[in-house]
Amino acid sequence: MCTAATYKTKDFYFGRTLDYEFSYGDEITVTPRNYPFEFRYMGRMDSHYAMIGMAHVAGDYPLYYDAINEKGLGMAGLNFVGNAAYQEADESEDRDNVAQYEFIPWILGSCASVGEARVALDRMTLTGTPFSEQLPTAQLHWIIADRNGAITVECMADGLHVYENPVGVLTNNPPFPQQMFLLNQYMGLSPKQPVNTFAPEVGLSAYSRGMGAIGLPGDLSSTSRFARVAFVKQNSLPADSEAESVSQFFHILGSVDQQRGCCEVAPDKYEITIYTSCCNADKGIYYYNTYEGHQINAVDMNREDLDGAELARYPLIQGENINWQN
């Protein structure tokens, strides 16, 4: 289970948590403009927009979980188990067949905005072709966003759906329209202290700060994380500096951080927040921290040779860095 969000101050930020019980071996991966993407149905893409994101690299192929491109477009795939259903390849000349594992590089390699992504989606068939026998098809849905808006993409048994995402948040099941509908039950929540509308003639008063948000769910289910991050994001005050903006974004996603022991998925196996990312999509910087290392680390794609043809890969820094003051 995972949570993704967008955030805008002076710059546009895009990021996610990756919550799971184990890691596939994640690396911050920069794909330069001339890295040759070999697509299963669409042939070879020799030139494209550069991108940076978190990926498992298999056979020198970046299997991105989330990424941004040099134009400021971001995209992330999140678990959608039980609802995701992919399409059969369509040999019509006007269709672009894209395998699920190629979806992020296909969109980020050729689209500079959500608007351009929508056009690409109109002619795309999303297939369930696996990358390999060892890496079967993942059941996912996606958020695609830029500084002007966000969309959610869900491929289900009844077709490919593209939804406006006005809150700029995505978690997991149920399908996105249901997630948005469930927000109706929290519309009375507020960061302000409540007033007594329950029974004005009874002497009721607030006995603690923060009571305006009583009812905001605190469990780790996907619907609860959706509501909690949406509330925190919508009420989060923007800051001016880069450091303040990045810090605030990590605090927003920190509201759904998963601690080892709180979400058991099998006997003695627990889901944790393996990493949290925050991308400055305007500047091409990928910030992250991990479960074992809370210090924020960063990779700047513009410090790489973006006209090159080879991946630049950075393993995640693990382990706490404690700053002793005496």
Phi and psi in degrees as a GROMACS rama.xvg file:
@    title "Ramachandran Plot"
@    xaxis  label "Phi"
@    yaxis  label "Psi"
@TYPE xy
-147.643  169.104  CYS-2
-139.282  133.665  THR-3
-123.25  152.135  ALA-4
-153.744  158.483  ALA-5
-114.591  161.516  THR-6
-160.307  139.409  TYR-7
-132.062  125.323  LYS-8
-117.367  -120.745  THR-9
-72.5061  -30.0016  LYS-10
-113.109  171.52  ASP-11
-105.021  130.814  PHE-12
-119.811  146.055  TYR-13
-145.558  132.322  PHE-14
-167.689  -176.755  GLY-15
-160.936  164.94  ARG-16
-101.221  146.95  THR-17
-114.496  112.16  LEU-18
-110.218  120.267  ASP-19
-161.903  172.442  TYR-20
-91.6338  -9.4393  GLU-21
-156.268  164.915  PHE-22
-108.09  145.341  SER-23
-85.6886  -3.80176  TYR-24
98.5912  79.6625  GLY-25
-93.3996  142.586  ASP-26
-140.478  141.341  GLU-27
-72.6335  123.835  ILE-28
-126.742  124.865  THR-29
-100.528  122.96  VAL-30
-104.651  111.978  THR-31
-75.0653  171.283  PRO-32
-61.8712  -28.0317  ARG-33
-110.149  16.0559  ASN-34
-68.862  128.463  TYR-35
-81.7574  110.978  PRO-36
-83.5384  124.253  PHE-37
-99.3811  107.54  GLU-38
-91.5963  146.994  PHE-39
-62.1917  -39.2687  ARG-40
-115.284  -26.1717  TYR-41
-98.3223  7.00962  MET-42
80.4817  -153.224  GLY-43
-102.895  132.396  ARG-44
-110.086  102.955  MET-45
-82.5868  -25.434  ASP-46
-136.031  136.221  SER-47
-165.177  176.697  HIS-48
-68.9355  142.835  TYR-49
-71.4669  152.98  ALA-50
-146.738  157.552  MET-51
-137.287  140.28  ILE-52
-176.827  -173.987  GLY-53
-94.4377  130.267  MET-54
-146.21  155.713  ALA-55
-98.9806  119.24  HIS-56
-93.8516  118.723  VAL-57
-121.587  116.637  ALA-58
59.439  39.2981  GLY-59
65.2946  19.0353  ASP-60
-111.093  123.472  TYR-61
-81.2069  112.025  PRO-62
-92.0866  92.4332  LEU-63
-75.1458  136.49  TYR-64
-88.1282  -38.667  TYR-65
-157.978  150.053  ASP-66
-165.927  163.215  ALA-67
-126.262  155.176  ILE-68
-108.278  175.703  ASN-69
-67.134  -12.0863  GLU-70
-92.9922  -3.74443  LYS-71
95.0362  15.482  GLY-72
-97.4874  132.985  LEU-73
-118.186  153.979  GLY-74
-154.112  140.083  MET-75
-143.616  142.396  ALA-76
-105.881  133.362  GLY-77
-127.563  152.078  LEU-78
-56.7015  138.251  ASN-79
-143.592  48.1756  PHE-80
-67.4335  132.157  VAL-81
93.5416  -20.8327  GLY-82
-110.462  -29.6904  ASN-83
-67.6975  131.942  ALA-84
-146.118  117.885  ALA-85
-91.6622  170.861  TYR-86
-101.919  159.775  GLN-87
-80.2904  146.385  GLU-88
-58.5615  136.921  ALA-89
-110.038  117.176  ASP-90
-82.7567  5.25586  GLU-91
-61.5208  145.406  SER-92
-64.145  -26.3138  GLU-93
-93.7106  12.556  ASP-94
-114.418  141.649  ARG-95
-105.629  113.441  ASP-96
-88.7398  120.573  ASN-97
-128.254  125.723  VAL-98
-72.4854  151.532  ALA-99
-53.8913  -41.3565  GLN-100
-72.7093  -14.2643  TYR-101
-95.4553  -3.90458  GLU-102
-60.2243  -46.9687  PHE-103
-64.1501  -51.7876  ILE-104
-64.6834  -29.4824  PRO-105
-64.7017  -45.0674  TRP-106
-74.4219  -50.08  ILE-107
-71.037  -24.3525  LEU-108
-73.8966  -23.55  GLY-109
-125.271  -7.38063  SER-110
-117.495  136.432  CYS-111
-101.284  -7.61871  ALA-112
-155.919  167.248  SER-113
-60.8647  -38.0251  VAL-114
-59.6129  -44.1698  GLY-115
-67.7403  -34.9859  GLU-116
-63.5426  -39.3987  ALA-117
-59.0725  -42.525  ARG-118
-62.3662  -43.3713  VAL-119
-63.5756  -38.5946  ALA-120
-66.762  -30.811  LEU-121
-61.1444  -28.8482  ASP-122
-111.654  11.4698  ARG-123
-100.129  140.388  MET-124
-111.131  121.197  THR-125
-96.9371  110.555  LEU-126
-96.4565  160.914  THR-127
-95.2108  20.4621  GLY-128
-58.3477  124.3  THR-129
-77.259  156.69  PRO-130
-68.4336  -41.0778  PHE-131
-163.059  173.198  SER-132
-65.4482  -32.4895  GLU-133
-76.942  -23.3275  GLN-134
-124.063  82.6718  LEU-135
-68.2794  171.877  PRO-136
-64.5682  130.723  THR-137
-89.2948  143.866  ALA-138
-91.9317  105.5  GLN-139
-132.148  163.063  LEU-140
-131.984  169.939  HIS-141
-135.519  150.546  TRP-142
-112.902  134.145  ILE-143
-123.424  129.606  ILE-144
-149.561  151.387  ALA-145
-136.791  -173.311  ASP-146
-67.2334  -12.522  ARG-147
-101.882  -6.12869  ASN-148
162.029  178.963  GLY-149
-144.059  152.284  ALA-150
-132.156  157.044  ILE-151
-113.948  136.31  THR-152
-117.734  123.967  VAL-153
-131.91  123.471  GLU-154
-102.871  115.432  CYS-155
-126.977  -179.366  MET-156
-60.3251  -26.5923  ALA-157
-98.1468  13.5749  ASP-158
123.25  -175.916  GLY-159
-92.4487  123.983  LEU-160
-113.326  137.599  HIS-161
-124.82  120.253  VAL-162
-118.654  140.797  TYR-163
-62.5566  138.658  GLU-164
-118.882  88.062  ASN-165
-71.6224  -18.6194  PRO-166
-95.4674  -12.7992  VAL-167
63.9488  39.1723  GLY-168
-136.742  145.396  VAL-169
-146.396  139.399  LEU-170
-124.392  -116.239  THR-171
-127.373  -133.177  ASN-172
-69.6379  156.154  ASN-173
-81.6351  -175.562  PRO-174
-54.3006  154.837  PRO-175
-55.7049  -42.7927  PHE-176
-57.9416  -35.5001  PRO-177
-69.8059  -39.0196  GLN-178
-58.9164  -44.9165  GLN-179
-65.6037  -40.0277  MET-180
-61.8523  -39.6106  PHE-181
-65.6213  -19.2524  LEU-182
-64.6771  -20.4454  LEU-183
-57.0533  -31.2449  ASN-184
-76.0089  -6.21995  GLN-185
-112.758  10.6358  TYR-186
-67.9748  -14.6498  MET-187
-86.1462  -5.15654  GLY-188
-74.6914  150.46  LEU-189
-155.073  150.214  SER-190
-74.2619  -11.1972  PRO-191
-82.267  158.957  LYS-192
-68.4959  141.868  GLN-193
-75.3547  156.679  PRO-194
-110.559  158.517  VAL-195
-79.795  96.2629  ASN-196
-106.037  -3.97442  THR-197
-65.6052  -48.9217  PHE-198
-160.466  89.1157  ALA-199
-56.4181  -26.7603  PRO-200
-78.9071  -9.97547  GLU-201
-99.1543  139.983  VAL-202
-77.4867  69.4272  GLY-203
-95.7266  141.156  LEU-204
-148.922  157.338  SER-205
-69.8532  130.987  ALA-206
-107.842  1.32514  TYR-207
-153.978  153.304  SER-208
-68.9695  153.35  ARG-209
84.4961  7.5855  GLY-210
-74.849  -11.6474  MET-211
-67.6856  -16.6897  GLY-212
-108.415  16.7568  ALA-213
-60.9056  130.26  ILE-214
108.782  -14.4774  GLY-215
-68.3563  122.817  LEU-216
-67.6263  146.783  PRO-217
-118.495  1.12374  GLY-218
-81.6334  179.485  ASP-219
-99.9879  8.92399  LEU-220
-65.5994  158.298  SER-221
-66.7398  -35.8442  SER-222
-68.5638  -36.6475  THR-223
-70.12  -41.4108  SER-224
-64.3152  -37.7853  ARG-225
-59.0321  -49.8608  PHE-226
-65.5979  -41.0181  ALA-227
-68.3796  -45.4532  ARG-228
-67.4683  -37.7522  VAL-229
-60.6789  -43.3731  ALA-230
-65.2256  -48.2804  PHE-231
-62.9732  -43.8561  VAL-232
-63.934  -47.6834  LYS-233
-64.7766  -24.8263  GLN-234
-106.707  7.9248  ASN-235
-83.1271  126.6  SER-236
-81.0326  127.832  LEU-237
-71.5649  153.616  PRO-238
-118.06  170.274  ALA-239
-90.9735  -42.3998  ASP-240
-82.2742  162.235  SER-241
-63.4323  -46.7523  GLU-242
-61.006  -42.5443  ALA-243
-66.74  -39.7845  GLU-244
-65.9039  -44.4911  SER-245
-64.3985  -44.3769  VAL-246
-59.4417  -43.3527  SER-247
-63.8081  -38.6744  GLN-248
-63.9048  -42.5055  PHE-249
-64.4398  -33.5941  PHE-250
-67.0343  -37.4169  HIS-251
-60.9741  -51.1478  ILE-252
-72.7297  -22.1016  LEU-253
-64.0549  -17.9123  GLY-254
-68.5007  -13.2828  SER-255
-123.59  20.8221  VAL-256
-58.5452  139.502  ASP-257
-107.589  122.542  GLN-258
-94.0506  142.846  GLN-259
-60.5597  125.847  ARG-260
109.62  -13.2587  GLY-261
-96.8927  -15.1231  CYS-262
-136.783  91.1097  CYS-263
-82.7676  125.724  GLU-264
-107.919  -15.8223  VAL-265
-163.183  164.328  ALA-266
-53.0879  120.691  PRO-267
65.1303  19.4945  ASP-268
-123.485  128.337  LYS-269
-129.842  138.577  TYR-270
-77.8909  136.832  GLU-271
-133.519  165.937  ILE-272
-81.46  99.5323  THR-273
-65.3534  -44.4492  ILE-274
-151.442  158.512  TYR-275
-125.053  133.861  THR-276
-118.716  155.139  SER-277
-145.007  114.316  CYS-278
-106.081  127.615  CYS-279
-81.9572  100.069  ASN-280
-70.527  -22.2493  ALA-281
-77.0326  -31.1519  ASP-282
-106.047  -9.22129  LYS-283
74.2365  33.4051  GLY-284
-110.131  131.463  ILE-285
-107.737  109.291  TYR-286
-97.0263  148.135  TYR-287
-158.625  158.581  TYR-288
-138.751  172.267  ASN-289
-127.825  173.222  THR-290
-61.3878  -39.3756  TYR-291
-92.6713  -5.51342  GLU-292
-141.839  102.727  GLY-293
-84.2378  -10.011  HIS-294
-62.8751  138.57  GLN-295
-81.4135  126.199  ILE-296
-110.703  160.337  ASN-297
-145.879  145.696  ALA-298
-128.12  127.022  VAL-299
-102.388  114.969  ASP-300
-63.1926  -26.6113  MET-301
-76.3064  -5.92522  ASN-302
-88.2639  -2.69816  ARG-303
-97.9123  167.202  GLU-304
-80.5939  93.1142  ASP-305
-73.3551  -9.75259  LEU-306
-95.5509  7.56746  ASP-307
-80.1333  -171.497  GLY-308
-130.393  5.88698  ALA-309
-119.669  143.728  GLU-310
-65.4152  144.653  LEU-311
-108.234  125.049  ALA-312
-125.078  135.195  ARG-313
-129.407  110.525  TYR-314
-61.4927  150.991  PRO-315
-66.8661  135.763  LEU-316
-78.9328  123.265  ILE-317
-112.684  162.066  GLN-318
94.172  138.241  GLY-319
-71.914  138.83  GLU-320
-109.446  98.2456  ASN-321
-91.7136  125.22  ILE-322
-91.9725  98.5774  ASN-323
-72.8938  135.733  TRP-324
-109.973  4.27048  GLN-325
